[in-house]
Amino acid sequence: MQRERVCRVGLIGVLVVLVIATGTSQAAAGDYDDKDLSLRLASGFIRFTEVSAFGGETAANRWSPAVNPASADWTALPGRSGVVLAPYYSHMSFDAGMKLNLYGEAGAWDTRRSGTFVPTLSQLRSNKVPDRDGLEFDYETDTFQLQWGKRHGGWALGATVNYNESEVTQRAGGLEVRHTEAETWRLRIGGLYEPCCKWLIGVVAEYGWSPYDFRAVVPTPGGLVPISGEDTLTQHILRAGVSYEYKPFSTTYFDYQFARFESDLGKIDTHRFQAGVQHNIAEFLWLRAGATTDQFGNVGVMAGLSVAWADWGQLHFGYQRGVLPELRPSFGESDIFQLTLSLNF
């Protein structure tokens, strides 16, 4: 008991230090100005698909596989059939005027023996407004994802297969200056381990590759010259987190993530630190708060709540500010609103 109390105080101390550090750091001690948009967009897309989750956006989540597929089977799903339907919606608004709308349809099936399966479909669409360089930006992505997780006592394993098709078009004065079409495959594996009561450690590794074709026009002394070609963007992600359930359904967590995105146009390496807390303030109500920062000192904050109005239904709301620094050079600061409805059967 004494050991757990010391560990709990230590983790809360780390959380406090991170929040103070992010609150006092400069908004942009470094940035992504010199990186190609294709690399920055791929880095940002990872967080487009991670919804505001019950328990927080952590690899050591007990209830939601939003980050770690092993979490899908850690806690048995409620209901006689072990089936959950969870439609969700995310709205991303940027200072430059760009807006992204993400519509998702997710389900979960707890087989009780072979683990839990979580299929998801999502559609991402943007409006058509100029970015900070004066180019009209049009972006759309359609995604299919399948997750599986299986628990064995004090540990669990999981895997995710994600496939999406995307198009990006940039125009100037009605002229198409660049168009890109891509297919992306992402493979993610995750693990959870309970070293002692109420503590949970999560690890996630992901590899993705995205072959794409592009066409563009480039200005030359003799006028505009059309070019075209193909390339492949690869991504490597490693994330680890630890969480502590200090009372039923109330947790605090700390995560670290390294990510690399690379193509012939360059490379982005990011080191991201994230911490947060979820607190149960009433039998039916939970509040969440968190902060994130990267190696450049870019700061993001998160807040959310969950309401359980019945045994068979919950509503989850999330808000994030400044969590997409990669896109700031083109679109400015970001605000993200997320809404998820969970129905248990």
Secondary structure, DSSP 8 states (H G I E B T S, - for coil): -HHHHHHHHHHHHHHHHHHHHHHHS-TTSS--TTS-HHHHHHHHHHHHS----TT-S-TT-SS--SS-GGGGGTS--SSSS-EEEEEEEEEEEETTS-EEEEEEEEEEEE-SSS-EEEEEEEEEEE--EE-TTS-EEEEEEEEEEEEEEEEETTEEEEEEEEEEEEEEEEEETTEEEEEEEEEEEEEEEEEEE-SSTTEEEEEEEEEEEEEEEEEEEEEETTEEEEEEEEEEEEEEEEEEEEEEEEETTEEEEEEEEEEEEEETTEEEEEEEEEEEEEEEEETTEEEEEEEEEETT--EEEEEEEEEEEETTEEEEEEEEES--GGGHHHH--EEEEEEEEEEE-
